[in-house]
């Protein structure tokens, strides 16, 4: 009977250790998820900035082409 009690105590103890490891793993996963979300928001912000710059450059190129074309037509 004592053997069975010792085995049960060992099982319960190991279960507690397993639960602690699982809790630690869940904490690491939550931290990682938070970091990924933060990095994604930062990346999205940078992409928005670049898209805005690209739009501005497209507009500037359109204006320059239009001005160049107008200057060229005046020369003739």
Secondary structure, DSSP 4 states (H G I P E B T S, - for coil): -HHHHHHHHHHHHHHHHHHHHHHHHHHHHHHHHHHHHHHHHHHHHHHHHHHHHHHHHHHHHHHHHHHHHHHHHHH-
